[in-house]
Amino acid sequence: MTMKPRRASKLPYGRQWIDEDDIHAVVEVLKGDWITQGPAIARFEQTVADHVGARYAVAFCNGTAALHGACFAAGIGPGDEVITSPITFLASSNCVLYMGGKPVFADIDSRTYNIDPDQIASRITSRTKAIIAVDFAGQPAEMDRIGELARKHGLMVIQDAAHSLGARFAGRNVGTLADMTMFSFHPVKHVTTGEGGIIVTDREDLRDKLLLFRNHGMTRDPRLLQRQDGPWYYEMQALGFNYRMTDIQAALGASQMRKLDRFVARRRVIAARYSEAFAEIDGLVVPWQHPQAESSWHLYVLRWTHGRNQAFEALHQLNIGVNVHYIPIYKQPYYRDLGYQDRQCPEAEIFYDTAMSLPLFPAMTDEDVEDVVQAVCHVAKLSQ
Ligand SMILES: *Cc1c(COP(=O)(O)O)cnc(C)c1O
């Protein structure tokens, strides 16, 4: 079927919102003494830590590097198993592979699309060291039940909150619900630094390890040095990386953080409009929200009980840039070659065959939103 688009250009599923004050903040750094390793980094870290209510924050050059740092700080190594969701971006499990550990996939809950705590429980072995919970689409995972499992079995909890900056669970901010929580500042995420990521934690020992890992495994901190040769002295205590964020990025991030609440509020309005428009349409399933969760709506995932692929094509013809998040990670050729079984998580498989992410970002106009509503309603009727 061919259809005529109402829109002259394609609406993406996500994109950044940059104002003059963001540009000004970056230019100020460019005119100053420090474009990297300067004071803007600590200011940005403090801003994020304060916003979520965590004690410490350590910024990284991207969210993937931050997850790598979290796995290092958690002490993941060869022989260790780490349980995570298959319905997430590759970085959530690749970070375990980077450390020589083994990602173990636990199936998702059919309603929240987040990792199912009962499935986690069934995959815990004597080798399990950590759980990486992913807040899919911005809805926090069931952190209460996940925390209980972790305490019972002595596991570390890392929360991949790339989708959920500004979200809450059981009245508590994401960023205070796990041993370490990662946020990403890629342009499609809630606020951006171009590329960037951060780990927030309340634990000083983890903060120290993250700082070490971000900077070649090097330290000059007198608390941590094994000896002291003089004022020039530094020690390499682990094999780290150069995973530092620049002051240019940090200044952009601090400026963007001032708009986070507004951005999240706008995302919630758009999501509510979509759910209102699609709730009663046959063949469409709108996102279900856990009663304890207050999502910050990184993605709006609509499910099509049938005909998702044709609907995807039709919506692109109408210049609605829908997407599919995600392909279950174990299906990737690299993971298959490592010995992961295809179709190992039945709910993840059903989800993958039926899910579609609609455009959702705060800079969408009301007209953009109505274009999506009309196009989806039109395509859904054709597929009856
Ligand atoms: C974006 C994202 C990441 C990685 O973030 P980058 O900053 O792009 O490296 C990790 N996990 C999830 C779920 C993401 O969406």
Ligand as a Chemical Component Dictionary entry (heavy atoms), coordinates in Angstrom:
data_LIG
# 
_chem_comp.id                   LIG 
_chem_comp.type                 NON-POLYMER 
_chem_comp.pdbx_formal_charge   0 
_chem_comp.three_letter_code    LIG 
# 
loop_
_chem_comp_atom.comp_id 
_chem_comp_atom.atom_id 
_chem_comp_atom.alt_atom_id 
_chem_comp_atom.type_symbol 
_chem_comp_atom.charge 
_chem_comp_atom.model_Cartn_x 
_chem_comp_atom.model_Cartn_y 
_chem_comp_atom.model_Cartn_z 
_chem_comp_atom.pdbx_ordinal 
LIG C1 C1 C 0 22.050 4.706 25.287 1  
LIG C2 C2 C 0 22.162 3.461 26.084 2  
LIG C3 C3 C 0 23.377 2.985 26.622 3  
LIG C4 C4 C 0 24.735 3.503 26.281 4  
LIG O1 O1 O 0 24.877 4.810 26.236 5  
LIG P1 P1 P 0 25.949 5.572 25.283 6  
LIG O2 O2 O 0 26.056 6.862 25.998 7  
LIG O3 O3 O 0 25.326 5.669 23.933 8  
LIG O4 O4 O 0 27.216 4.788 25.286 9  
LIG C5 C5 C 0 23.342 1.886 27.465 10 
LIG N1 N1 N 0 22.190 1.275 27.746 11 
LIG C6 C6 C 0 21.015 1.660 27.225 12 
LIG C7 C7 C 0 19.780 0.921 27.596 13 
LIG C8 C8 C 0 20.971 2.745 26.362 14 
LIG O5 O5 O 0 19.794 3.125 25.823 15 
# 
loop_
_chem_comp_bond.comp_id 
_chem_comp_bond.atom_id_1 
_chem_comp_bond.atom_id_2 
_chem_comp_bond.value_order 
_chem_comp_bond.pdbx_ordinal 
LIG C1 C2 SING 1  
LIG C2 C3 SING 2  
LIG C2 C8 DOUB 3  
LIG C3 C4 SING 4  
LIG C3 C5 DOUB 5  
LIG C4 O1 SING 6  
LIG O1 P1 SING 7  
LIG P1 O2 DOUB 8  
LIG P1 O3 SING 9  
LIG P1 O4 SING 10 
LIG C5 N1 SING 11 
LIG N1 C6 DOUB 12 
LIG C6 C7 SING 13 
LIG C6 C8 SING 14 
LIG C8 O5 SING 15 
# 
